[in-house]
Amino acid sequence: MPRNYHDYGGEPAGPIEVHPHELTFWERRVDAMQQLLSDPRRRFFRSDEFRLMRETMGEAEYERMSYYERWVPAMARLLAEKGIITHAELSKRMAEIAERGGERA
Amino acid sequence: MHDDHNHGQGGHEYGPEHHPVQADAPSVEPQIALMEQALRELLLKKGIFTTGELHRSIERMEALDGAILGKKVVARAWNDPEYRSLLLDDGPRAIAEFGASLGLPEFRVVENAPTIHNVIVCTLCSCYPRGLLGLPPSWYKSKEYRSRVVREPRSVLEEFGLALPPEVEIRVHDSTADLRFMVLPMRPVEAAHLDEEALAEIVTRDSLIGVGLPLGSQ
């Protein structure tokens, strides 16, 4: 069975950037949103389901996106599967935000 | 992934591994930024969570990162042989004594010895016991660490400045969504006289992952 693109173990790769950088506010907020959606009160998904979304998003997207960028389409897809949102309302909202020029003051 | 129960103390006692926010932190893809905002607005509008809950979730994460509970767990294990046995036999029960729960089926503590050194990784993603170790450092989630540490752990550890003698066997533990690990490092010889509180201060985050040793180690 060919291995999936996320299965990095044992593959050749370059040097490790051993000095970690702190998360940006955007990354923290994405993380916080994921924590809420999977917390005991909401429990919309488990971490294995969430991981599956990233493992099936396609290699090009996986490699192009940063760690937390991958979480966004992964959460959106899961929430649509669970009937919390629809893809149509998400697209509509994205169009509205683009039209009003980004983050609301 | 209900592993961030709020047992942090809110302080920001960053250890020596602390580094400031990168000035050149990569910017977010515009389409992803748009999707994130739309998703967040929709969830707020539907009452799935409130702005206050989102902010408290961020604060909880920062508290976990500021007070790494794993340091206290290790300090107690060094000072109390019974606790050490419990920690190695039943990790979830041992950390429950500190009010912590990772909310996972399995959590295991792997103990270093004079000829055994343990390292943890998640080759498939970034599984990490954040309830004990705070947020994973950026390199833990990187392609480079995930790829290489299982194949050439010795040279990877050298990149972190940890050169182990050839007679030390390196054991690499690959985490999953349901099973996570923490390393119980060896107590430095010089730390023999320290009490539990002082011991917790020499335990580094990196020593709990296995890419470093406690402060004062030979």
Interface residues (C-beta under 8 A of the other chain):
Chain A: H6 D7 Y8 G9 G10 E11 P12 A13 G14 P15 I16 E17 V18 H19 P20 H21 E22 L23 T24 W26 R28 R29 V30 D31 A32 M33 Q34 Q35 L36 L37 S38 D39 P40 R42 R46 S47 D48 F50 R51 R54 E55 R64 M65 S66 Y67 E69 V72 P73 M75 A76 L79 I84 I85 E89 L90 R93 M94 E96 I97 A98 G102 E103
Chain B: M1 H2 D4 E17 H18 H19 P20 V21 Q22 A25 P26 V28 E29 I32 A33 L34 M35 E36 Q37 A38 L39 R40 E41 L42 L43 K46 I48 F49 E53 L54 H55 S57 I58 R60 M61 E62 G103 V121 T123 L124 C125 S126 C127 L135 P137 S138 W139 K141 S142 K143 E144 Y145 R146 S147 R148 V150 R151 V156 E159 F160 G161 D174 A177 D178 V211
